[in-house]
Amino acid sequence: MRAVIQRVQSGKVTIEGKDVGAIQQGLVILLGIEDADGLADVEWLAAKVVALRIFSDADGKMNYSVTEIDGEVLVVSQFTLHASTKKGTRPSFIRAARPDHAIPLYEAFLEKLEFLVSKPVQRGQFGADMQVALINDGPVTIWIDTQNKS
């Protein structure tokens, strides 16, 4: 699993002109799933994301996690995070998982996050043409790949 985690002041997902998910201060997570991913990746990544100390304390140091600031979370599926651009100019998405493998892992990730943050997690719609708007705070953007845990 690959995740791009962005600390935001606000974020929202729109599909066909309708807002389907929106948050205030918290995290917007773009999530890509590949064939090699499994439930162990879901568990590890969700725990890692929730524990990331990327929110500022009174001294401006990144000392707080999303739960410690009572922040919100918005997750957007994004298979293009597994794009390969090694050959030519058209990206290949051969490593991105097919929906029959990816959707259950995406749903499990959302469920695990909701458990860890003790509140509903906002989301886009898997496979939909979405517009994502956010105000990145900092900016703080972190990239994590569960296939490179060490």
Backbone torsions as a table, in degrees:
resi	resn	phi	psi	omega
1	MET	NA	140.0	174.4
2	ARG	-118.9	136.9	178.8
3	ALA	-133.3	136.3	168.8
4	VAL	-108.1	115.2	-175.7
5	ILE	-106.9	125.1	-178.4
6	GLN	-121.5	126.8	173.9
7	ARG	-77.7	125.3	-173.2
8	VAL	-130.1	155.2	168.5
9	GLN	-81.6	-32.6	176.5
10	SER	-164.2	160.5	177.3
11	GLY	-160.0	154.1	176.8
12	LYS	-154.8	157.0	176.3
13	VAL	-120.8	132.4	179.8
14	THR	-121.6	136.6	175.1
15	ILE	-128.6	123.9	-179.8
16	GLU	49.7	44.0	175.7
17	GLY	80.9	0.0	-178.1
18	LYS	-113.4	128.7	176.0
19	ASP	-69.7	124.3	-178.9
20	VAL	-110.3	-14.2	177.9
21	GLY	-160.2	137.8	-179.8
22	ALA	-152.8	145.4	177.6
23	ILE	-137.3	163.4	168.0
24	GLN	-99.7	-141.4	-175.4
25	GLN	-55.4	133.1	179.2
26	GLY	160.8	-139.3	-176.1
27	LEU	-124.1	134.9	165.0
28	VAL	-105.3	124.7	-177.2
29	ILE	-117.9	119.3	171.5
30	LEU	-92.2	125.3	-171.7
31	LEU	-122.2	122.8	175.1
32	GLY	-113.7	137.9	-177.4
33	ILE	-120.8	135.4	178.9
34	GLU	-116.2	168.8	-176.9
35	ASP	-57.8	-33.0	-176.9
36	ALA	-76.1	-7.4	-175.9
37	ASP	-80.2	150.6	178.4
38	GLY	-147.1	-170.9	-177.6
39	LEU	-63.5	-29.9	176.9
40	ALA	-63.1	-36.0	177.0
41	ASP	-66.6	-40.2	177.7
42	VAL	-58.3	-51.3	-177.8
43	GLU	-59.9	-48.6	-177.1
44	TRP	-64.1	-47.4	-175.9
45	LEU	-67.3	-43.8	179.7
46	ALA	-60.2	-45.0	179.6
47	ALA	-63.7	-40.9	-179.5
48	LYS	-64.5	-47.3	-178.0
49	VAL	-61.1	-46.6	-177.3
50	VAL	-66.3	-29.7	-178.0
51	ALA	-87.8	-11.4	-178.2
52	LEU	-57.0	124.4	179.8
53	ARG	-92.7	83.1	-175.7
54	ILE	-122.9	9.7	176.4
55	PHE	-106.1	140.5	-172.3
56	SER	-77.2	144.6	172.5
57	ASP	-90.0	-171.3	-177.8
58	ALA	-63.3	-23.1	178.9
59	ASP	-92.2	3.8	179.4
60	GLY	82.2	10.2	179.0
61	LYS	-94.0	143.1	179.4
62	MET	-75.9	96.8	-176.1
63	ASN	-126.6	-5.9	-174.9
64	TYR	-117.7	145.6	175.1
65	SER	-90.9	173.2	179.6
66	VAL	-62.2	-34.3	178.9
67	THR	-72.5	-34.4	-178.5
68	GLU	-69.5	-22.3	176.9
69	ILE	-102.3	5.4	-176.4
70	ASP	56.3	41.6	-178.7
71	GLY	-80.5	171.8	-179.6
72	GLU	-109.0	164.7	-178.1
73	VAL	-132.7	136.7	175.2
74	LEU	-126.7	125.3	-179.0
75	VAL	-115.5	132.8	179.1
76	VAL	-126.3	123.4	177.1
77	SER	-70.1	138.8	-177.7
78	GLN	-151.2	92.7	-178.6
79	PHE	-64.1	-21.1	-177.3
80	THR	-68.6	-9.7	174.9
81	LEU	-65.7	-15.4	178.2
82	HIS	-103.2	22.2	178.8
83	ALA	-66.2	137.0	172.1
84	SER	-108.3	129.8	-179.6
85	THR	-120.1	24.5	-177.3
86	LYS	-65.7	-36.7	-177.7
87	LYS	-117.2	134.2	174.5
88	GLY	64.5	-159.7	-176.0
89	THR	-118.0	-2.6	176.5
90	ARG	-100.7	119.1	-179.0
91	PRO	-61.7	145.3	174.0
92	SER	-103.8	138.8	-179.0
93	PHE	-116.2	29.2	-174.7
94	ILE	-61.5	-27.8	-179.6
95	ARG	-83.1	-15.2	179.5
96	ALA	-69.4	135.7	-178.4
97	ALA	-69.5	146.8	174.6
98	ARG	-72.6	156.7	-177.1
99	PRO	-53.2	-36.8	-177.4
100	ASP	-64.1	-25.8	176.2
101	HIS	-94.5	-39.2	-173.1
102	ALA	-75.2	-41.6	-175.1
103	ILE	-60.2	-47.1	178.3
104	PRO	-60.5	-35.9	178.2
105	LEU	-71.3	-38.8	175.9
106	TYR	-60.4	-47.3	179.3
107	GLU	-63.9	-40.1	178.5
108	ALA	-64.5	-38.3	178.1
109	PHE	-63.5	-45.3	178.5
110	LEU	-60.6	-44.9	-179.5
111	GLU	-62.8	-43.4	179.8
112	LYS	-65.3	-42.4	177.6
113	LEU	-60.7	-44.4	179.7
114	GLU	-59.9	-39.9	177.3
115	PHE	-63.5	-45.7	-175.8
116	LEU	-70.9	-34.3	-179.9
117	VAL	-94.9	-5.8	177.3
118	SER	57.2	38.7	175.8
119	LYS	-163.0	163.1	178.5
120	PRO	-62.0	143.2	175.6
121	VAL	-103.4	127.5	177.4
122	GLN	-74.7	156.8	-175.6
123	ARG	-155.1	160.6	169.9
124	GLY	-86.7	-160.2	178.0
125	GLN	-119.8	122.1	-176.8
126	PHE	-54.9	128.0	175.6
127	GLY	80.5	-2.5	-177.9
128	ALA	-83.9	160.1	171.9
129	ASP	-83.1	105.3	-172.7
130	MET	-113.9	151.6	170.3
131	GLN	-112.4	126.6	-177.9
132	VAL	-113.7	126.2	177.3
133	ALA	-121.7	138.8	178.6
134	LEU	-156.0	159.2	171.0
135	ILE	-113.1	103.1	-179.0
136	ASN	-71.1	131.4	-175.4
137	ASP	-100.7	110.8	178.0
138	GLY	131.5	-68.7	-2.8
139	PRO	-75.2	144.9	173.7
140	VAL	-123.5	116.0	178.8
141	THR	-135.7	126.4	-177.2
142	ILE	-123.2	138.7	178.3
143	TRP	-113.6	130.2	179.1
144	ILE	-130.8	136.2	175.6
145	ASP	-125.1	119.2	-177.7
146	THR	-66.8	-15.5	177.2
147	GLN	-80.7	-5.9	178.5
148	ASN	-127.6	58.5	-175.9
149	LYS	-73.2	-26.5	-175.4
150	SER	-86.3	NA	NA
